[in-house]
């Protein structure tokens, strides 16, 4: 898989993920919407992305949208 397979705030398609998450009308306190979006994006390692996003505080779809990109130092460590 491509070196950018794990989605984090440093990923080139991060803005696309956030844009699509903004359309989620109701958070179910899980990452089901994020998982579906990542799966539809192609060439994304969904499992490692969800683990990385959880490590950044993204325990649910809206936490990923609003909280996970607030720690750039941690994101840098996760993505090398």
C-alpha positions as protocol buffer text, in pm:
chain_id: "A"
residue {
  index: 1
  type: UNK
  ca { x: 0 y: 0 z: 0 }
}
residue {
  index: 2
  type: UNK
  ca { x: 112 y: 359 z: -65 }
}
residue {
  index: 3
  type: UNK
  ca { x: 308 y: 543 z: 205 }
}
residue {
  index: 4
  type: UNK
  ca { x: 12 y: 780 z: 254 }
}
residue {
  index: 5
  type: UNK
  ca { x: -226 y: 494 z: 324 }
}
residue {
  index: 6
  type: UNK
  ca { x: -294 y: 597 z: 685 }
}
residue {
  index: 7
  type: UNK
  ca { x: -529 y: 894 z: 718 }
}
residue {
  index: 8
  type: UNK
  ca { x: -412 y: 1158 z: 967 }
}
residue {
  index: 9
  type: UNK
  ca { x: -416 y: 1540 z: 962 }
}
residue {
  index: 10
  type: UNK
  ca { x: -94 y: 1526 z: 757 }
}
residue {
  index: 11
  type: UNK
  ca { x: -250 y: 1317 z: 481 }
}
residue {
  index: 12
  type: UNK
  ca { x: -295 y: 1499 z: 146 }
}
residue {
  index: 13
  type: UNK
  ca { x: -666 y: 1408 z: 142 }
}
residue {
  index: 14
  type: UNK
  ca { x: -738 y: 1511 z: 504 }
}
residue {
  index: 15
  type: UNK
  ca { x: -949 y: 1809 z: 393 }
}
residue {
  index: 16
  type: UNK
  ca { x: -1164 y: 1577 z: 182 }
}
residue {
  index: 17
  type: UNK
  ca { x: -1230 y: 1353 z: 483 }
}
residue {
  index: 18
  type: UNK
  ca { x: -1329 y: 1653 z: 697 }
}
residue {
  index: 19
  type: UNK
  ca { x: -1551 y: 1795 z: 423 }
}
residue {
  index: 20
  type: UNK
  ca { x: -1736 y: 1465 z: 395 }
}
residue {
  index: 21
  type: UNK
  ca { x: -1765 y: 1430 z: 774 }
}
residue {
  index: 22
  type: UNK
  ca { x: -1921 y: 1777 z: 791 }
}
residue {
  index: 23
  type: UNK
  ca { x: -2219 y: 1633 z: 605 }
}
residue {
  index: 24
  type: UNK
  ca { x: -2289 y: 1382 z: 884 }
}
residue {
  index: 25
  type: UNK
  ca { x: -2607 y: 1504 z: 1050 }
}
residue {
  index: 26
  type: UNK
  ca { x: -2599 y: 1286 z: 1358 }
}
residue {
  index: 27
  type: UNK
  ca { x: -2304 y: 1134 z: 1540 }
}
residue {
  index: 28
  type: UNK
  ca { x: -2378 y: 785 z: 1668 }
}
residue {
  index: 29
  type: UNK
  ca { x: -2082 y: 801 z: 1911 }
}
residue {
  index: 30
  type: UNK
  ca { x: -1883 y: 566 z: 1690 }
}
residue {
  index: 31
  type: UNK
  ca { x: -1671 y: 591 z: 1376 }
}
residue {
  index: 32
  type: UNK
  ca { x: -1910 y: 419 z: 1135 }
}
residue {
  index: 33
  type: UNK
  ca { x: -1937 y: 721 z: 904 }
}
residue {
  index: 34
  type: UNK
  ca { x: -1561 y: 775 z: 906 }
}
residue {
  index: 35
  type: UNK
  ca { x: -1503 y: 411 z: 826 }
}
residue {
  index: 36
  type: UNK
  ca { x: -1747 y: 421 z: 534 }
}
residue {
  index: 37
  type: UNK
  ca { x: -1588 y: 740 z: 399 }
}
residue {
  index: 38
  type: UNK
  ca { x: -1236 y: 598 z: 426 }
}
residue {
  index: 39
  type: UNK
  ca { x: -1344 y: 277 z: 252 }
}
residue {
  index: 40
  type: UNK
  ca { x: -1493 y: 477 z: -34 }
}
residue {
  index: 41
  type: UNK
  ca { x: -1179 y: 691 z: -78 }
}
residue {
  index: 42
  type: UNK
  ca { x: -967 y: 397 z: -198 }
}
residue {
  index: 43
  type: UNK
  ca { x: -600 y: 333 z: -127 }
}
residue {
  index: 44
  type: UNK
  ca { x: -653 y: 410 z: 242 }
}
residue {
  index: 45
  type: UNK
  ca { x: -564 y: 159 z: 512 }
}
residue {
  index: 46
  type: UNK
  ca { x: -890 y: 191 z: 702 }
}
residue {
  index: 47
  type: UNK
  ca { x: -788 y: -12 z: 1008 }
}
residue {
  index: 48
  type: UNK
  ca { x: -461 y: 176 z: 1066 }
}
residue {
  index: 49
  type: UNK
  ca { x: -634 y: 507 z: 995 }
}
residue {
  index: 50
  type: UNK
  ca { x: -903 y: 445 z: 1255 }
}
residue {
  index: 51
  type: UNK
  ca { x: -636 y: 348 z: 1510 }
}
residue {
  index: 52
  type: UNK
  ca { x: -433 y: 660 z: 1433 }
}
residue {
  index: 53
  type: UNK
  ca { x: -742 y: 884 z: 1453 }
}
residue {
  index: 54
  type: UNK
  ca { x: -842 y: 726 z: 1784 }
}
residue {
  index: 55
  type: UNK
  ca { x: -490 y: 798 z: 1917 }
}
residue {
  index: 56
  type: UNK
  ca { x: -549 y: 1163 z: 1824 }
}
residue {
  index: 57
  type: UNK
  ca { x: -875 y: 1175 z: 2022 }
}
residue {
  index: 58
  type: UNK
  ca { x: -1109 y: 1068 z: 1742 }
}
residue {
  index: 59
  type: UNK
  ca { x: -1331 y: 828 z: 1935 }
}
residue {
  index: 60
  type: UNK
  ca { x: -1633 y: 910 z: 1718 }
}
residue {
  index: 61
  type: UNK
  ca { x: -1707 y: 1078 z: 1386 }
}
residue {
  index: 62
  type: UNK
  ca { x: -1754 y: 1425 z: 1530 }
}
residue {
  index: 63
  type: UNK
  ca { x: -1447 y: 1399 z: 1752 }
}
residue {
  index: 64
  type: UNK
  ca { x: -1248 y: 1321 z: 1438 }
}
residue {
  index: 65
  type: UNK
  ca { x: -1404 y: 1622 z: 1268 }
}
residue {
  index: 66
  type: UNK
  ca { x: -1362 y: 1869 z: 1554 }
}
residue {
  index: 67
  type: UNK
  ca { x: -1081 y: 1741 z: 1779 }
}
residue {
  index: 68
  type: UNK
  ca { x: -836 y: 1509 z: 1607 }
}
residue {
  index: 69
  type: UNK
  ca { x: -651 y: 1775 z: 1409 }
}
residue {
  index: 70
  type: UNK
  ca { x: -573 y: 1990 z: 1713 }
}
residue {
  index: 71
  type: UNK
  ca { x: -256 y: 1801 z: 1801 }
}
residue {
  index: 72
  type: UNK
  ca { x: -16 y: 1838 z: 1508 }
}
residue {
  index: 73
  type: UNK
  ca { x: 288 y: 1719 z: 1706 }
}
residue {
  index: 74
  type: UNK
  ca { x: 117 y: 1390 z: 1789 }
}
residue {
  index: 75
  type: UNK
  ca { x: 2 y: 1352 z: 1428 }
}
residue {
  index: 76
  type: UNK
  ca { x: 360 y: 1404 z: 1314 }
}
residue {
  index: 77
  type: UNK
  ca { x: 481 y: 1125 z: 1543 }
}
residue {
  index: 78
  type: UNK
  ca { x: 210 y: 890 z: 1417 }
}
residue {
  index: 79
  type: UNK
  ca { x: 296 y: 947 z: 1054 }
}
residue {
  index: 80
  type: UNK
  ca { x: 672 y: 963 z: 1086 }
}
